Structure formats: C-alpha cells, structure tokens
Amino acid sequence: MCIVRRDRGRQPGPRATRAVILAAIATVVGGGSVAAVEVRSLGEARKAATTVEGSRAFSEQIMGTAVPDRFGTTLPDGLAAGDVERLLRPAGDTLPLNTLGVRSLAGFADTYAALLCTGGDVPRNADATRCEKETGGAPPRVHLGILKARPGEAPHLIAGPIEMDAAIVWRGAGLDSAPDDVDDAPAGASIRPARILGFDPAAYALAPGVPAFGVRGGWTYGYSGGFSSYEALYLFTLVEGRLRRVFAAPMSAFRMTAGAWNRDGTREHEVGESANLLLVLAARTRGHADLLLKSRQGKWRRTFRWCDAGPGYC
C-alpha cells in the first residue's frame, strides 16, 4: 500500500499531549465529535478505535490486515471482466487496467452499478490496494455506469459511462479533523481522494423506480508512530436518463499520533475519531428523498434536499 508520509516533527510529551486533548474538546464543531483519547500503548490504541472506519483503518495500517474487496471484483455468472471494461472504457483512455467490479442494485433485477479504474498504482496481486494513485503521480481515472446483464444475453449499458468527479470540499460535516490535503489547498478549495475504496454497501432509494448507488473515496497519511485516515461518500443516480453525481460528503476521520515513551517500552498514543451516518428520509423534495447526514457520536446533523439547479442535493 502506498500512503503519503508526512514528517510532523518531534512527537509531543505528556503535557503537550494533554494540551492537545483540551484543544480538541474546545474546537469540536457543532457537537459532532468526541474528544481525542490518550492511551498508554499501541494495544490500547486499537481498543480506542470504535468506529467501523477507524477499526478498519487501524487493522489495515498497523496490523497489516488485507484490504477487503469493496469493488465487487468477483463478477456474477455470465458477466465477464472484458465486457465490463469494453462498456466502460472510453476510447481516449489508454491507461493500464487497475481494477473493475460491479455491485447489484437492490430492487432492480439483473442491474448492476459498474466501476472501471485505470492508471494509478496498478495492483500486483489480489491483496494489493486498488485504485490508488502512485506517490507523486497522477490519480487513477474512474469510469462508472449502470448495466443490465440478463442470463443468456449480452450485457449492455443503461446509463453512462461517466468519469467520476471525486472533488469535494471538506467542510460543514461535523468531523473533528480533515485530510492533510486541506492544509495544502487554498481556503475553500476542493480536494480529491488519493484512492477510491469501492462501492458503499448501503442501498440508496432516492427516487421511486430510479437506481442509485454510492462510492467511497479515501485519504491515508503516515506519520512518525501514527497515521490518519479519512473517507468520503459520493452518490450517483439517473437524472433525466443520465448518470450523474448528486451528493458528496465527508464521512469519517481517524487520526492516531504517538507521544512519550513509557519505561516498559510501550509508547503513549492519542486517538481521535469521528464519523457520520447518512439516512434516507421518508420526506421528499421534488420527488427525491431528503437526506440526513448526522454524527454517530454527537449531536451534529444536517438535512439535504433536492435542488433542480444542480441538479442534486444542496
């Protein structure tokens, strides 16, 4: 796995660490997160990771657990990888194949969201990270579509392909920290994930009889004795017969930094995490379900409604 390495300088001592915790408490945005936790060892740091995203990031980055397949690379019977690539790859994309996969869409028989990733750091084996940019290089290209694949028939597109727009402004989401890329970008500018993580597992019924799906993007940074990991969610659906991105939001933040060494050889760590949950509400605006983005740990929440000007959620 390729992660961005950042030298954060000398790690803080115990007093400085406690000061950081107090600062975290004071700067919580809208009650959407909880204060960072100080632990005495790396083993305790693992227990302090309580969100799904934080636990998964710790397992992958610290314990070396294999990255799970969130792309749907095991294709259903009758659907070949060559068919997916042929349907999604535009003529102008000559980059090497990185990964591809599909996800069945609940409520739509024989219908799949399909993803093709080209370029970037091409995985060399099944356990390698997929759809990630090379260090210092260009990010991979991601093409999306919705296809129909009935048994005994040739698969065909019913929407797309489109190239995924992964730009996102990391603000107003109630999380207690942001990707390091935010520091390097002009104020209010959008950033793009270092890698695409695959399909979001949830089903999103945004409008009656209209398929929709989610894709996750991620950022990971390595520090001396720690790391941070972030995820964003992007929703896609049909608008007037065309596949479009209609929603994007930061979903999780996890940061672990190392502190002072203890006499027994263990090392103190500070763990801070926050995460959001996206709910599809019964209320509708212009025929589309309202969305509620809310903190899993605090009181922060925000409702999004359909806007024709986008079109999409605002």
NORURDA-V778092 format. One record per pair of residues at least 4 apart in sequence whose ideal C-beta (glycine too) atoms are under 8 Angstrom apart, sorted by sequence separation. I is the first residue (numbers start at 0). J is the second residue. D is the distance in whole Angstrom. If there is no record, write none. Layout:
I;J;D + I;J;D
//
This chain:
11;15;3 + 12;16;7 + 13;17;6 + 14;18;7 + 15;19;7 + 16;20;7 + 17;21;7 + 18;22;6 + 19;23;6 + 20;24;7 + 21;25;6 + 22;26;6 + 23;27;7 + 27;31;7 + 28;32;7 + 39;43;6 + 40;44;7 + 41;45;7 + 42;46;7 + 43;47;6 + 44;48;7 + 49;53;7 + 50;54;7 + 51;55;6 + 52;56;6 + 53;57;6 + 54;58;6 + 55;59;6 + 56;60;6 + 57;61;5 + 58;62;5 + 59;63;8 + 68;72;5 + 74;78;5 + 78;82;6 + 79;83;7 + 80;84;6 + 81;85;6 + 82;86;6 + 83;87;6 + 84;88;5 + 88;92;5 + 123;127;6 + 132;136;6 + 133;137;8 + 148;152;8 + 156;160;7 + 177;181;4 + 179;183;7 + 180;184;6 + 184;188;4 + 205;209;7 + 221;225;8 + 222;226;6 + 237;241;7 + 260;264;7 + 261;265;5 + 283;287;6 + 294;298;7 + 306;310;7 + 309;313;6 + 11;16;5 + 27;32;5 + 38;43;4 + 48;53;4 + 49;54;7 + 57;62;7 + 59;64;5 + 68;73;7 + 74;79;7 + 78;83;7 + 122;127;4 + 132;137;6 + 184;189;8 + 206;211;8 + 221;226;5 + 222;227;7 + 237;242;6 + 238;243;5 + 260;265;8 + 261;266;7 + 283;288;6 + 284;289;6 + 294;299;4 + 305;310;7 + 306;311;7 + 308;313;8 + 27;33;8 + 38;44;5 + 48;54;5 + 58;64;4 + 59;65;8 + 74;80;6 + 104;110;5 + 122;128;7 + 132;138;4 + 148;154;4 + 184;190;6 + 205;211;5 + 220;226;6 + 236;242;8 + 237;243;8 + 260;266;5 + 261;267;7 + 282;288;7 + 283;289;7 + 293;299;7 + 294;300;7 + 305;311;7 + 306;312;7 + 11;18;8 + 27;34;7 + 59;66;6 + 103;110;7 + 104;111;6 + 122;129;5 + 132;139;6 + 147;154;7 + 204;211;7 + 219;226;7 + 220;227;5 + 235;242;6 + 236;243;7 + 238;245;7 + 259;266;7 + 260;267;8 + 281;288;7 + 282;289;5 + 293;300;4 + 305;312;6 + 306;313;4 + 11;19;7 + 38;46;8 + 48;56;7 + 103;111;6 + 104;112;6 + 120;128;7 + 131;139;7 + 146;154;5 + 147;155;6 + 169;177;5 + 203;211;5 + 219;227;7 + 220;228;8 + 235;243;7 + 258;266;7 + 259;267;5 + 280;288;6 + 292;300;7 + 293;301;8 + 304;312;7 + 38;47;5 + 48;57;5 + 74;83;7 + 102;111;6 + 130;139;5 + 146;155;6 + 147;156;8 + 169;178;6 + 181;190;6 + 203;212;7 + 218;227;8 + 219;228;5 + 235;244;5 + 236;245;6 + 257;266;5 + 258;267;4 + 279;288;5 + 280;289;4 + 291;300;6 + 292;301;5 + 303;312;4 + 304;313;7 + 24;34;4 + 101;111;4 + 102;112;5 + 146;156;5 + 147;157;5 + 180;190;4 + 203;213;6 + 218;228;7 + 219;229;8 + 234;244;7 + 235;245;7 + 257;267;7 + 258;268;6 + 280;290;7 + 291;301;8 + 292;302;8 + 303;313;7 + 23;34;5 + 36;47;5 + 101;112;7 + 119;130;6 + 120;131;5 + 130;141;7 + 145;156;7 + 146;157;7 + 180;191;8 + 217;228;7 + 218;229;4 + 233;244;6 + 234;245;6 + 257;268;6 + 258;269;6 + 279;290;6 + 280;291;6 + 291;302;5 + 292;303;7 + 23;35;5 + 45;57;6 + 55;67;8 + 84;96;7 + 87;99;7 + 101;113;5 + 102;114;8 + 119;131;6 + 120;132;7 + 144;156;5 + 145;157;5 + 169;181;5 + 178;190;6 + 201;213;6 + 217;229;6 + 234;246;4 + 256;268;7 + 278;290;7 + 290;302;7 + 291;303;8 + 44;57;7 + 100;113;8 + 101;114;7 + 116;129;7 + 119;132;5 + 120;133;5 + 145;158;4 + 199;212;7 + 217;230;5 + 233;246;7 + 234;247;7 + 255;268;6 + 256;269;5 + 277;290;6 + 278;291;4 + 289;302;6 + 290;303;4 + 20;34;6 + 99;113;7 + 100;114;6 + 116;130;4 + 119;133;6 + 120;134;8 + 144;158;6 + 145;159;6 + 198;212;6 + 199;213;3 + 216;230;7 + 217;231;8 + 232;246;8 + 233;247;5 + 255;269;7 + 277;291;7 + 278;292;8 + 289;303;7 + 290;304;8 + 20;35;5 + 84;99;6 + 99;114;6 + 144;159;3 + 198;213;7 + 199;214;6 + 215;230;6 + 216;231;5 + 232;247;7 + 255;270;5 + 277;292;5 + 278;293;7 + 289;304;5 + 19;35;7 + 20;36;8 + 45;61;7 + 83;99;5 + 99;115;5 + 120;136;8 + 143;159;6 + 144;160;4 + 198;214;6 + 199;215;5 + 215;231;7 + 231;247;6 + 232;248;6 + 254;270;8 + 255;271;8 + 276;292;8 + 289;305;8 + 20;37;6 + 45;62;8 + 83;100;8 + 99;116;7 + 119;136;7 + 142;159;8 + 143;160;6 + 144;161;7 + 170;187;7 + 197;214;7 + 198;215;7 + 215;232;6 + 216;233;7 + 231;248;7 + 253;270;8 + 254;271;5 + 275;292;6 + 276;293;6 + 287;304;8 + 83;101;7 + 98;116;5 + 119;137;8 + 142;160;5 + 143;161;6 + 196;214;8 + 197;215;6 + 214;232;8 + 215;233;8 + 231;249;5 + 232;250;5 + 253;271;8 + 254;272;7 + 275;293;6 + 276;294;8 + 287;305;4 + 80;99;6 + 96;115;8 + 97;116;4 + 118;137;7 + 119;138;6 + 120;139;8 + 142;161;7 + 143;162;8 + 168;187;7 + 195;214;7 + 196;215;4 + 213;232;6 + 214;233;5 + 230;249;8 + 231;250;6 + 252;271;8 + 253;272;5 + 275;294;6 + 276;295;5 + 285;304;8 + 286;305;7 + 17;37;7 + 41;61;7 + 96;116;8 + 97;117;6 + 118;138;8 + 119;139;3 + 142;162;6 + 143;163;5 + 168;188;7 + 195;215;7 + 196;216;6 + 213;233;7 + 229;249;7 + 230;250;5 + 252;272;7 + 274;294;8 + 275;295;7 + 284;304;4 + 285;305;5 + 16;37;6 + 96;117;6 + 97;118;6 + 118;139;4 + 141;162;7 + 142;163;7 + 168;189;5 + 169;190;6 + 195;216;5 + 196;217;5 + 213;234;5 + 214;235;7 + 230;251;5 + 251;272;7 + 252;273;5 + 273;294;7 + 274;295;5 + 284;305;5 + 285;306;8 + 95;117;7 + 97;119;5 + 117;139;6 + 118;140;6 + 140;162;6 + 141;163;4 + 167;189;6 + 168;190;8 + 194;216;7 + 195;217;8 + 212;234;7 + 213;235;8 + 229;251;7 + 251;273;7 + 252;274;7 + 273;295;8 + 274;296;7 + 280;302;8 + 283;305;8 + 285;307;6 + 290;312;6 + 78;101;7 + 94;117;4 + 95;118;7 + 97;120;8 + 116;139;5 + 117;140;5 + 166;189;4 + 167;190;7 + 194;217;6 + 211;234;6 + 212;235;6 + 228;251;8 + 229;252;5 + 251;274;4 + 273;296;6 + 94;118;4 + 97;121;5 + 98;122;7 + 116;140;7 + 141;165;7 + 166;190;7 + 167;191;8 + 192;216;3 + 193;217;7 + 211;235;7 + 212;236;8 + 228;252;8 + 229;253;7 + 250;274;7 + 251;275;7 + 273;297;8 + 92;117;6 + 96;121;8 + 97;122;7 + 116;141;5 + 117;142;8 + 166;191;5 + 167;192;8 + 191;216;8 + 192;217;5 + 193;218;5 + 194;219;8 + 211;236;4 + 227;252;8 + 228;253;5 + 250;275;5 + 287;312;8 + 72;98;6 + 74;100;7 + 75;101;7 + 87;113;6 + 95;121;5 + 115;141;7 + 116;142;8 + 165;191;5 + 192;218;6 + 193;219;7 + 210;236;7 + 211;237;8 + 227;253;6 + 228;254;8 + 249;275;7 + 72;99;7 + 73;100;8 + 74;101;6 + 86;113;7 + 87;114;8 + 88;115;6 + 114;141;7 + 115;142;4 + 138;165;8 + 165;192;6 + 209;236;6 + 210;237;7 + 227;254;4 + 248;275;7 + 250;277;7 + 70;98;6 + 72;100;4 + 75;103;7 + 87;115;4 + 114;142;7 + 115;143;8 + 190;218;8 + 209;237;5 + 226;254;8 + 227;255;7 + 70;99;7 + 71;100;4 + 88;117;7 + 114;143;6 + 205;234;7 + 225;254;8 + 226;255;6 + 248;277;7 + 70;100;3 + 71;101;5 + 83;113;5 + 113;143;7 + 165;195;7 + 206;236;7 + 225;255;4 + 71;102;5 + 84;115;6 + 98;129;4 + 112;143;7 + 113;144;5 + 203;234;6 + 205;236;5 + 225;256;4 + 68;100;8 + 83;115;7 + 97;129;6 + 98;130;6 + 112;144;8 + 113;145;7 + 163;195;7 + 224;256;7 + 225;257;5 + 78;111;8 + 97;130;6 + 112;145;6 + 113;146;5 + 199;232;6 + 203;236;8 + 224;257;3 + 111;145;7 + 196;230;7 + 222;256;6 + 223;257;7 + 110;145;7 + 111;146;5 + 215;250;8 + 222;257;8 + 75;111;8 + 110;146;7 + 111;147;8 + 110;147;6 + 111;148;6 + 109;147;6 + 180;218;7 + 109;148;6 + 179;218;8 + 192;231;6 + 109;149;5 + 178;218;4 + 205;245;7 + 104;145;7 + 109;150;8 + 179;220;5 + 97;139;5 + 178;220;7 + 224;266;7 + 71;114;8 + 225;268;7 + 70;114;6 + 224;268;7 + 246;290;7 + 248;292;6 + 94;139;7 + 101;146;7 + 115;160;8 + 232;277;6 + 70;116;8 + 94;140;6 + 113;159;8 + 110;157;7 + 92;140;6 + 179;227;7 + 167;216;8 + 178;227;8 + 92;142;7 + 163;214;7 + 165;216;5 + 176;227;7 + 178;229;5 + 158;210;8 + 177;229;7 + 89;142;7 + 138;191;6 + 176;229;8 + 88;142;6 + 138;192;8 + 141;195;5 + 87;142;4 + 138;193;7 + 139;194;8 + 87;143;7 + 139;195;7 + 87;144;5 + 246;303;7 + 2;60;7 + 86;144;6 + 0;59;7 + 70;129;6 + 0;60;8 + 66;126;7 + 70;130;7 + 86;146;6 + 65;126;5 + 66;127;8 + 132;193;6 + 66;128;6 + 131;193;6 + 132;194;7 + 169;231;8 + 66;129;8 + 83;146;7 + 131;194;4 + 130;194;6 + 131;195;8 + 167;231;5 + 245;309;7 + 129;194;8 + 130;195;4 + 145;210;6 + 245;310;7 + 246;311;6 + 0;66;7 + 82;148;8 + 128;194;7 + 129;195;8 + 130;196;8 + 165;231;8 + 167;233;8 + 245;311;4 + 246;312;4 + 130;197;8 + 145;212;8 + 243;310;7 + 244;311;7 + 245;312;6 + 86;154;7 + 129;197;8 + 165;233;7 + 243;311;7 + 86;155;7 + 78;148;5 + 86;156;5 + 163;233;7 + 77;148;6 + 82;153;8 + 83;154;8 + 89;160;7 + 143;214;7 + 82;154;5 + 87;159;7 + 88;160;8 + 177;249;8 + 238;310;5 + 75;148;7 + 77;150;5 + 87;160;5 + 89;162;8 + 141;214;8 + 238;311;8 + 76;150;8 + 77;151;7 + 86;160;7 + 205;279;7 + 119;194;8 + 174;249;6 + 177;252;7 + 204;279;6 + 78;154;6 + 172;248;6 + 176;252;5 + 201;277;8 + 203;279;6 + 172;249;4 + 174;251;7 + 175;252;6 + 172;250;8 + 174;252;4 + 176;254;5 + 234;312;8 + 116;195;6 + 158;237;6 + 207;286;8 + 164;244;5 + 167;247;5 + 169;249;5 + 206;286;6 + 114;195;8 + 161;242;5 + 163;244;7 + 167;248;8 + 206;287;5 + 158;240;7 + 160;242;8 + 161;243;7 + 167;249;7 + 205;287;5 + 206;288;7 + 114;197;8 + 158;241;7 + 159;242;4 + 205;288;5 + 114;198;7 + 158;242;4 + 204;288;7 + 112;198;7 + 143;235;6 + 145;237;8 + 176;271;6 + 102;198;4 + 106;202;8 + 175;271;6 + 100;197;7 + 105;202;4 + 145;242;6 + 175;272;8 + 176;273;8 + 100;198;8 + 104;202;8 + 106;204;7 + 112;210;8 + 144;242;7 + 175;273;5 + 143;242;7 + 174;273;5 + 110;210;6 + 112;212;4 + 114;214;7 + 173;273;7 + 174;274;8 + 174;275;7 + 173;275;7 + 107;210;5 + 172;275;6 + 106;210;8 + 104;210;5 + 104;211;8 + 104;212;6 + 102;212;6 + 1;120;5 + 172;292;7 + 173;294;5 + 112;235;8 + 173;297;7 + 71;197;7 + 173;299;3 + 0;127;7 + 1;128;7 + 69;196;6 + 70;197;4 + 71;198;6 + 173;300;8 + 0;128;4 + 69;197;3 + 70;198;7 + 173;301;8 + 68;197;7 + 69;198;6 + 172;301;8 + 1;131;6 + 171;301;7 + 0;131;7 + 1;132;8 + 3;134;7 + 69;200;8 + 1;133;7 + 1;134;5 + 35;175;8 + 31;172;8 + 32;173;7 + 31;173;2 + 32;174;6 + 33;175;8 + 30;173;8 + 31;174;7 + 32;175;4 + 29;173;5 + 31;175;7 + 28;173;5 + 28;174;7 + 69;215;7 + 28;175;7 + 27;175;6 + 26;175;8 + 23;175;6 + 60;219;7 + 60;221;8 + 56;219;7 + 61;226;8 + 60;226;5 + 60;228;7 + 56;226;8 + 56;228;4 + 5;179;6 + 53;228;8 + 3;179;7 + 52;228;7 + 52;230;5 + 3;193;7 + 2;193;8 + 57;253;8 + 56;253;5 + 52;250;7 + 53;251;7 + 57;255;7 + 52;251;4 + 53;253;4 + 50;251;6 + 52;253;6 + 50;253;7 + 48;253;7 + 48;255;8 + 44;255;6 + 10;223;6 + 10;224;6 + 3;218;8 + 5;220;5 + 7;222;5 + 3;219;7 + 4;220;7 + 5;221;7 + 6;222;8 + 7;223;6 + 2;219;4 + 3;220;5 + 4;221;5 + 5;222;6 + 6;223;7 + 53;270;8 + 2;220;6 + 3;221;7 + 4;222;8 + 0;219;8 + 2;221;5 + 35;254;8 + 53;272;4 + 32;252;8 + 52;272;8 + 37;258;7 + 40;261;7 + 53;274;7 + 39;261;6 + 48;270;6 + 50;272;5 + 52;274;6 + 42;265;8 + 47;270;4 + 49;272;7 + 50;273;8 + 51;274;7 + 2;226;7 + 41;265;7 + 44;268;4 + 48;272;6 + 50;274;4 + 40;265;4 + 41;266;7 + 43;268;8 + 47;272;8 + 39;265;6 + 40;266;7 + 44;270;5 + 40;267;8 + 41;268;6 + 39;267;6 + 40;268;7 + 38;267;7 + 37;267;6 + 38;268;5 + 37;268;8 + 38;269;8 + 37;269;5 + 38;270;6 + 36;269;7 + 35;269;5 + 36;270;5 + 35;270;6 + 36;271;7 + 35;271;4 + 34;271;8 + 32;271;8 + 32;272;8 + 33;273;7 + 32;273;3 + 16;258;5 + 31;273;6 + 15;258;8 + 16;259;7 + 31;275;8 + 11;256;8 + 13;258;7 + 50;295;7 + 10;256;7 + 12;258;7 + 13;259;5 + 50;296;8 + 10;257;5 + 11;258;6 + 12;259;5 + 10;258;6 + 11;259;8 + 23;271;6 + 7;256;7 + 10;259;8 + 20;269;7 + 19;269;6 + 16;267;7 + 16;269;6 + 13;267;7 + 32;294;7 + 31;294;4 + 33;296;5 + 30;294;7 + 32;296;6 + 33;297;7 + 31;296;8 + 32;297;6 + 31;297;5 + 30;297;4 + 31;298;7 + 32;299;8 + 29;297;8 + 30;298;4 + 31;299;3 + 29;298;7 + 30;299;5 + 27;297;7 + 29;299;4 + 28;299;7
//
